[in-house]
């Protein structure tokens, strides 16, 4: 029987040291003004030498700490010594850059709302790989891929039940659907709250490959085979769970534990507007001045605007946009991330002058190495020719999430472009 109990985060922003305002007591100070006329230049020289000596000691101490930290990164006690003071976080002593080892390659959740599933499995994969390498039954270049599809099904089975069943306290979270026979929305902490029922519910990916299209949340006939469950070699135990709210405590825990951490963040949507200018919107009925939607203040060049289909709140680097029209639009969990809008765009700096370079083995290998799409196919015959291959030539941004893109078009049947 699963048990539920209210719990607070093991470590939160309440434990982080902050700079506090304090009233400064005016103290009686020694008058130094009479020293200068009497001793003059020698005093200035002495003071400068003292300051240089102090600065040198601080620089030496900083380099020494950095060297000691690098030499003892695998020793948890050492990281705690450098990064904690009275339970708080000394953010200045955290490394500028740090990455945990044994992280498995990123995966694509496609258009499904299974980020919580991928965030959970990604953390388990890294923990399993780290343990396997340490114990010697995995080489440093080996890892085991777990099944997000199977884990999502197991969570739905745990969460689909009467409203008064014990696990519903963890399953019924606002905007989640795991208790409604759907993986469209869930939580990483379910791994902790339901671990007694889920401890044998992680399977290798070959048992249950991920289905990228929506409406196939329950697809995995192998899970109904008793021998598959009985022969599953994977099992896990969750010792504890911590929740961290600020950057300093997240960084500290990442360095201290050396484990991948699922990160949850709020998503925002922005209603982008296209001004009624140019040929693109010249005949659009939504640009009729008598009935149109007025442009926001940041687009003063036109009176009428047309809402864009896209409401993405991120820029091309995956960063949230600061915009007056930002609205909360759900949340997202991630372990791995990659640069969006990252088609391979050859340039003259690469020695590219025509489409021949895009067809070369070198370009194919470069795009694959950098995980950038190279060969683009036509999916809408209103804008391109089906059966032909397209290569991104260049992209120009001209504001408010609008881009002009040029493509090379290639016909593989007669090898013309």
BALONU-167159 format. One record per residue (C-alpha): x, y, z; residue in one letter; chain. Coordinates in pm, 1 decimal, padded with zeros to 6 digits. Layout:
% BALONU-167159
X  Y  Z  code  unit
X  Y  Z  A  A
...
% end
This chain:
% BALONU-167159
X  Y  Z  code  unit
00000.0  00000.0  00000.0  X  A
00138.3  00335.8  -00094.8  X  A
00156.5  00594.2  00177.7  X  A
00118.5  00966.8  00133.5  X  A
00244.6  01235.4  00360.0  X  A
00291.3  01604.2  00325.5  X  A
00656.3  01699.1  00290.2  X  A
00853.5  02012.8  00238.7  X  A
01162.0  02048.1  00018.6  X  A
01479.2  01904.5  00168.8  X  A
01666.2  02214.0  00061.6  X  A
01515.7  02536.9  -00052.3  X  A
01585.6  02901.8  -00098.8  X  A
01514.4  02958.3  00269.2  X  A
01859.5  02820.0  00343.7  X  A
02045.4  03048.7  00107.5  X  A
02246.9  03327.2  00257.6  X  A
02136.3  03672.6  00154.0  X  A
02285.2  04015.6  00188.9  X  A
02099.0  04181.1  00473.2  X  A
02055.4  04549.7  00529.9  X  A
02186.9  04660.2  00864.1  X  A
02214.4  04987.6  01045.1  X  A
02577.6  05086.1  01068.0  X  A
02680.1  05233.5  01396.0  X  A
02884.6  05549.3  01354.7  X  A
03209.4  05492.5  01536.4  X  A
03463.5  05741.2  01653.7  X  A
03743.8  05728.3  01397.9  X  A
04109.2  05814.3  01429.3  X  A
04214.7  06134.8  01256.3  X  A
04471.9  06048.6  00992.3  X  A
04486.9  06390.8  00829.9  X  A
04790.2  06495.4  01035.5  X  A
04998.7  06196.5  00917.2  X  A
05028.6  06315.7  00557.4  X  A
05204.5  06649.8  00615.7  X  A
05446.5  06484.1  00854.0  X  A
05537.3  06167.9  00659.1  X  A
05407.8  06245.0  00308.2  X  A
05526.5  06026.1  00023.8  X  A
05665.7  05732.7  00230.3  X  A
05319.9  05671.9  00378.9  X  A
05162.1  05651.3  00032.8  X  A
05425.6  05403.1  -00082.0  X  A
05372.5  05188.2  00227.8  X  A
04993.7  05183.9  00184.2  X  A
05023.6  05082.2  -00181.1  X  A
05263.4  04800.2  -00092.6  X  A
05019.6  04671.0  00169.5  X  A
04731.5  04675.9  -00080.2  X  A
04937.3  04489.7  -00341.7  X  A
05034.7  04227.9  -00084.3  X  A
04670.8  04172.7  00015.7  X  A
04567.0  04145.9  -00350.0  X  A
04842.5  03892.8  -00416.8  X  A
04732.5  03678.2  -00123.9  X  A
04372.3  03682.0  -00247.4  X  A
04472.6  03585.0  -00602.0  X  A
04689.3  03302.8  -00469.0  X  A
04407.0  03181.1  -00247.7  X  A
04161.3  03187.2  -00540.6  X  A
04394.9  02987.0  -00765.3  X  A
04469.6  02747.0  -00482.6  X  A
04100.2  02683.4  -00418.1  X  A
04036.4  02626.6  -00786.0  X  A
04321.8  02378.6  -00812.6  X  A
04213.1  02194.9  -00498.2  X  A
03856.5  02181.3  -00626.5  X  A
03963.9  02039.1  -00964.3  X  A
04183.8  01774.9  -00798.7  X  A
03909.2  01657.0  -00565.9  X  A
03595.9  01690.0  -00780.2  X  A
03505.4  01326.3  -00720.4  X  A
03517.8  01365.7  -00342.8  X  A
03177.8  01482.7  -00210.4  X  A
03326.3  01596.9  00119.7  X  A
03559.9  01832.8  -00062.1  X  A
03283.5  01995.4  -00261.3  X  A
03078.5  02046.4  00051.9  X  A
03376.4  02207.8  00225.5  X  A
03416.4  02465.9  -00049.3  X  A
03051.2  02537.6  -00114.4  X  A
02871.2  02547.3  00216.1  X  A
02884.5  02779.7  00509.1  X  A
02632.9  02737.4  00786.3  X  A
02395.3  02549.1  00556.0  X  A
02394.6  02827.1  00297.3  X  A
02563.5  02854.9  -00038.6  X  A
02881.7  03045.5  -00110.8  X  A
02796.9  03113.5  -00473.7  X  A
03126.4  03286.8  -00546.6  X  A
03320.3  02964.9  -00483.4  X  A
03115.4  02751.4  -00721.9  X  A
03295.2  02663.8  -01046.7  X  A
03220.2  02894.0  -01338.0  X  A
03150.9  02596.2  -01564.4  X  A
03068.8  02239.7  -01470.2  X  A
02914.8  01935.9  -01637.8  X  A
02833.9  01599.8  -01482.9  X  A
02978.7  01288.4  -01642.8  X  A
02793.5  00990.3  -01790.7  X  A
02498.1  01189.5  -01927.3  X  A
02326.4  00987.9  -02200.9  X  A
02249.3  01136.1  -02546.5  X  A
01947.3  01358.8  -02581.5  X  A
01620.4  01223.8  -02719.9  X  A
01328.3  01378.5  -02902.3  X  A
00986.2  01375.9  -02735.4  X  A
00833.9  01500.6  -03063.6  X  A
00492.6  01664.4  -03029.8  X  A
00377.4  01481.7  -02718.0  X  A
00353.0  01632.0  -02370.2  X  A
00593.8  01379.6  -02219.1  X  A
00873.1  01611.1  -02104.1  X  A
00826.1  01487.3  -01744.5  X  A
00875.4  01130.9  -01870.2  X  A
01196.2  01217.3  -02057.0  X  A
01325.7  01422.0  -01763.2  X  A
01275.1  01126.8  -01529.0  X  A
01423.8  00865.6  -01761.3  X  A
01719.5  01090.8  -01846.5  X  A
01811.1  01121.8  -01478.8  X  A
01774.9  00745.4  -01425.5  X  A
01987.3  00667.0  -01731.7  X  A
02270.1  00890.6  -01611.3  X  A
02258.5  00744.3  -01259.9  X  A
02256.6  00388.0  -01396.7  X  A
02544.8  00460.7  -01633.8  X  A
02752.3  00626.5  -01362.1  X  A
02697.8  00330.4  -01129.7  X  A
02770.1  00079.0  -01404.8  X  A
03099.9  00242.9  -01500.6  X  A
03203.9  00263.9  -01135.4  X  A
03122.2  -00104.2  -01077.0  X  A
03290.5  -00217.2  -01397.9  X  A
02997.5  -00375.9  -01581.6  X  A
02972.1  -00082.9  -01824.0  X  A
03258.6  00064.4  -02023.8  X  A
03298.2  00442.0  -02017.1  X  A
03160.4  00464.6  -02371.7  X  A
02858.0  00241.7  -02304.2  X  A
02511.4  00322.1  -02172.3  X  A
02168.2  00160.6  -02152.9  X  A
01872.2  00341.6  -02306.3  X  A
01550.6  00314.5  -02104.6  X  A
01196.9  00322.8  -02241.1  X  A
00999.7  00644.6  -02191.0  X  A
00699.9  00475.4  -02352.5  X  A
00693.8  00194.5  -02095.9  X  A
00748.4  00427.0  -01799.8  X  A
00461.0  00649.7  -01910.4  X  A
00231.0  00347.8  -01932.0  X  A
00334.1  00226.0  -01586.9  X  A
00264.9  00569.9  -01436.7  X  A
-00077.3  00585.0  -01603.0  X  A
-00162.6  00242.1  -01462.6  X  A
-00064.1  00359.1  -01115.2  X  A
-00257.4  00684.6  -01144.7  X  A
-00573.9  00560.2  -01314.2  X  A
-00798.8  00465.7  -01026.4  X  A
-01064.3  00586.2  -00782.0  X  A
-01027.1  00938.6  -00653.7  X  A
-00989.6  00809.6  -00296.8  X  A
-00702.0  00569.9  -00376.0  X  A
-00379.1  00662.3  -00192.5  X  A
-00170.8  00739.3  -00501.9  X  A
-00420.3  00999.3  -00624.9  X  A
-00267.6  01250.8  -00384.2  X  A
00043.7  01246.3  -00602.7  X  A
-00123.2  01188.0  -00940.2  X  A
-00393.2  01454.1  -00944.8  X  A
-00195.4  01769.9  -01009.1  X  A
-00343.6  02071.9  -01184.7  X  A
-00298.5  02058.6  -01563.1  X  A
-00166.4  01699.4  -01551.5  X  A
-00345.2  01412.9  -01724.3  X  A
-00169.3  01096.3  -01608.4  X  A
-00477.3  01011.1  -01401.2  X  A
-00694.2  01046.2  -01714.1  X  A
-00529.9  00774.7  -01926.9  X  A
-00293.4  01018.6  -02093.7  X  A
00074.9  01104.7  -02068.1  X  A
00004.2  01464.4  -02174.0  X  A
00131.5  01623.7  -01856.1  X  A
00292.1  01464.8  -01552.0  X  A
00550.7  01527.3  -01282.5  X  A
00907.0  01407.4  -01219.3  X  A
00842.0  01368.7  -00839.5  X  A
00602.2  01082.5  -00919.5  X  A
00916.0  00869.4  -00930.7  X  A
00960.7  00940.4  -00558.3  X  A
00600.9  00939.4  -00439.1  X  A
00512.3  00619.5  -00628.0  X  A
00851.4  00449.5  -00611.5  X  A
00719.5  00140.5  -00431.2  X  A
00492.7  00068.6  -00724.8  X  A
00733.1  00187.9  -00994.8  X  A
01061.6  00036.4  -00874.2  X  A
01037.5  -00245.2  -01131.9  X  A
00872.2  -00035.8  -01404.5  X  A
01177.5  00084.3  -01597.4  X  A
01248.7  -00127.9  -01904.6  X  A
01514.8  -00122.3  -02177.3  X  A
01403.0  00074.7  -02480.6  X  A
01394.6  -00232.0  -02707.8  X  A
01105.1  -00369.1  -02502.6  X  A
00892.0  -00066.5  -02577.0  X  A
01015.5  00189.7  -02834.5  X  A
00881.9  00544.4  -02806.0  X  A
00583.7  00634.3  -03024.5  X  A
00624.7  00992.5  -03141.7  X  A
00270.9  01051.5  -03270.1  X  A
-00008.0  01158.2  -03036.9  X  A
-00286.5  00922.5  -02936.0  X  A
-00058.7  00622.1  -02886.0  X  A
00016.2  00665.2  -02515.4  X  A
-00070.5  00302.7  -02431.7  X  A
00108.6  00138.3  -02726.0  X  A
00335.4  -00138.1  -02593.1  X  A
00196.1  -00491.1  -02631.6  X  A
00514.2  -00642.2  -02486.8  X  A
00425.4  -00517.3  -02138.3  X  A
00130.4  -00757.2  -02133.6  X  A
00365.9  -01053.9  -02168.7  X  A
00442.3  -01196.9  -01824.9  X  A
00784.1  -01327.4  -01927.5  X  A
00893.1  -00978.2  -02034.6  X  A
00820.1  -00836.1  -01691.8  X  A
00972.6  -01134.3  -01515.4  X  A
01296.5  -01110.9  -01713.5  X  A
01334.9  -00733.6  -01677.1  X  A
01690.6  -00678.2  -01545.3  X  A
01626.2  -00324.2  -01423.0  X  A
01516.9  -00210.0  -01079.0  X  A
01580.8  00103.7  -00876.5  X  A
01547.9  00249.4  -00528.8  X  A
01483.4  00618.8  -00458.1  X  A
01665.5  00717.4  -00139.8  X  A
01540.3  01074.8  -00114.7  X  A
01420.1  01371.4  -00314.3  X  A
01521.1  01735.5  -00290.5  X  A
01366.3  02047.2  -00437.0  X  A
01582.6  02347.4  -00526.4  X  A
01443.4  02683.5  -00626.7  X  A
01734.3  02919.9  -00691.3  X  A
02035.6  02903.2  -00920.5  X  A
02295.6  02893.4  -00643.1  X  A
02146.8  02592.3  -00463.9  X  A
02086.1  02409.0  -00793.1  X  A
02449.1  02459.8  -00895.7  X  A
02575.2  02352.6  -00555.3  X  A
02374.4  02029.6  -00558.8  X  A
02476.9  01952.5  -00916.2  X  A
02846.2  01986.1  -00828.1  X  A
02813.9  01806.6  -00495.7  X  A
02620.3  01504.0  -00622.8  X  A
02758.1  01468.8  -00974.8  X  A
02411.9  01351.5  -01082.8  X  A
02190.6  01480.6  -01360.9  X  A
01896.3  01680.1  -01231.0  X  A
01559.8  01723.8  -01402.5  X  A
01491.7  02097.6  -01428.3  X  A
01135.8  02230.0  -01441.0  X  A
01051.6  02574.4  -01569.7  X  A
00745.1  02775.8  -01656.2  X  A
00675.8  02824.6  -02025.0  X  A
00541.5  03146.3  -02168.6  X  A
00352.9  03222.8  -02485.5  X  A
00353.0  03548.5  -02675.7  X  A
00097.5  03659.5  -02929.1  X  A
00321.6  03781.4  -03209.1  X  A
00170.2  04032.9  -03447.6  X  A
00247.8  04093.5  -03814.3  X  A
00193.4  04454.8  -03930.2  X  A
-00022.0  04494.9  -04240.1  X  A
00258.6  04610.7  -04466.3  X  A
00404.4  04467.8  -04786.5  X  A
00273.5  04218.1  -05039.5  X  A
00237.8  03931.1  -04792.8  X  A
-00070.5  04080.8  -04626.3  X  A
-00185.1  04322.6  -04896.6  X  A
-00508.6  04135.5  -04972.0  X  A
-00567.8  03978.5  -04633.2  X  A
-00922.6  04062.7  -04514.7  X  A
-00791.1  04086.4  -04159.5  X  A
-00609.2  04404.3  -04263.8  X  A
-00930.8  04595.3  -04333.2  X  A
-00895.2  04916.3  -04132.3  X  A
-01263.8  04911.3  -04037.5  X  A
-01252.5  04574.8  -03862.6  X  A
-00884.7  04492.6  -03808.7  X  A
-00697.6  04426.3  -03487.6  X  A
-00491.7  04727.0  -03388.1  X  A
-00115.9  04690.4  -03366.5  X  A
00050.2  04694.4  -03023.3  X  A
00257.2  05001.5  -02925.6  X  A
00585.2  04831.3  -03016.6  X  A
00475.4  04815.0  -03383.5  X  A
00395.4  05178.8  -03462.7  X  A
00467.1  05147.5  -03835.6  X  A
00113.7  05025.1  -03912.1  X  A
-00239.8  05057.8  -03779.7  X  A
-00359.8  04703.7  -03843.8  X  A
-00190.1  04382.1  -03740.2  X  A
-00251.2  04013.0  -03803.2  X  A
-00190.4  03762.2  -03520.2  X  A
00080.5  03510.7  -03601.7  X  A
00009.0  03140.2  -03582.1  X  A
00313.0  03084.6  -03361.9  X  A
00302.9  03190.6  -02997.4  X  A
00650.5  03067.9  -02905.6  X  A
00800.4  03265.7  -02621.1  X  A
01161.4  03176.6  -02699.5  X  A
01421.8  03322.4  -02929.0  X  A
01650.8  03128.2  -03163.1  X  A
01883.2  03045.8  -02872.7  X  A
01604.2  02892.8  -02666.3  X  A
01592.1  03189.3  -02427.1  X  A
01264.7  03339.2  -02310.0  X  A
01171.0  03667.2  -02472.1  X  A
01101.4  03971.3  -02256.5  X  A
00775.2  04094.8  -02400.6  X  A
00477.5  04295.3  -02281.0  X  A
00241.4  04024.5  -02401.2  X  A
00396.2  03732.1  -02214.0  X  A
00148.2  03484.3  -02067.3  X  A
00205.5  03168.5  -01864.7  X  A
00154.9  02867.0  -02088.1  X  A
00221.4  02550.8  -01886.9  X  A
00559.9  02412.7  -01789.3  X  A
00845.7  02203.4  -01920.0  X  A
01092.9  01953.8  -01772.2  X  A
01428.6  01879.4  -01930.0  X  A
01756.9  01702.5  -01875.4  X  A
01902.3  01754.9  -02222.6  X  A
01850.1  02047.5  -02458.1  X  A
01958.2  02141.6  -02805.5  X  A
01959.0  02461.1  -03007.2  X  A
01628.4  02519.3  -03187.1  X  A
01618.7  02650.1  -03542.4  X  A
01953.5  02484.7  -03603.0  X  A
01939.6  02386.7  -03968.1  X  A
02279.4  02361.7  -04128.0  X  A
02316.9  02687.2  -04320.9  X  A
02632.4  02678.1  -04536.7  X  A
02811.0  03009.2  -04579.1  X  A
03087.7  03153.3  -04793.2  X  A
03315.7  03119.8  -04491.8  X  A
03281.3  02742.6  -04536.0  X  A
03388.1  02771.1  -04898.3  X  A
03031.7  02713.4  -05017.5  X  A
02949.1  02878.8  -05349.8  X  A
02679.6  02648.4  -05490.1  X  A
02464.2  02347.8  -05407.0  X  A
02744.8  02102.6  -05484.1  X  A
02893.6  02164.3  -05140.5  X  A
02561.6  02071.7  -04974.2  X  A
02569.0  01736.1  -05153.3  X  A
02923.8  01654.2  -05048.6  X  A
03010.6  01385.7  -04795.0  X  A
03188.9  01647.8  -04588.2  X  A
02871.9  01854.8  -04544.0  X  A
02671.3  01545.0  -04455.0  X  A
02925.9  01443.8  -04191.0  X  A
02952.0  01798.7  -04051.9  X  A
02574.8  01834.6  -04018.5  X  A
02545.9  01491.7  -03854.9  X  A
02827.7  01566.7  -03611.2  X  A
02660.8  01892.1  -03504.3  X  A
02313.6  01734.0  -03504.4  X  A
02187.2  01986.2  -03758.7  X  A
01924.2  01896.4  -04020.8  X  A
02069.7  01925.2  -04370.9  X  A
01829.7  01761.7  -04618.6  X  A
01485.9  01923.3  -04593.2  X  A
01179.2  01768.0  -04755.4  X  A
00863.3  01934.1  -04882.9  X  A
00550.9  01888.5  -04669.9  X  A
00328.9  02161.3  -04820.3  X  A
00299.2  02179.1  -05199.7  X  A
00174.3  02537.1  -05174.3  X  A
00527.4  02650.2  -05093.7  X  A
00756.2  02381.4  -05237.7  X  A
00767.8  02088.5  -05478.2  X  A
00711.9  01742.4  -05326.8  X  A
00987.7  01497.0  -05405.5  X  A
01258.1  01759.3  -05422.8  X  A
01522.2  01818.7  -05157.9  X  A
01583.5  02160.8  -05004.0  X  A
01890.0  02304.3  -04833.6  X  A
01883.2  02614.4  -04614.5  X  A
02094.5  02882.3  -04781.5  X  A
02051.1  03173.8  -04542.8  X  A
01812.7  03321.6  -04291.8  X  A
01750.9  03687.5  -04214.5  X  A
01559.3  03809.8  -03910.5  X  A
01374.5  04137.6  -03937.7  X  A
01198.3  04162.8  -03604.2  X  A
00914.6  04021.5  -03397.4  X  A
00999.2  03660.1  -03474.6  X  A
00971.9  03705.2  -03852.7  X  A
01237.0  03557.3  -04081.4  X  A
01315.0  03552.7  -04449.6  X  A
01474.3  03225.2  -04557.6  X  A
01632.6  03126.4  -04886.6  X  A
01670.2  02763.5  -04993.7  X  A
01852.3  02569.1  -05258.0  X  A
01613.8  02336.2  -05441.6  X  A
01749.4  02005.7  -05570.3  X  A
01580.6  01746.9  -05792.1  X  A
01743.0  01407.0  -05726.2  X  A
01584.9  01248.5  -06036.8  X  A
01784.7  01450.9  -06288.8  X  A
02032.8  01598.7  -06038.9  X  A
01937.3  01954.1  -06126.1  X  A
01908.7  02253.8  -05895.6  X  A
% end
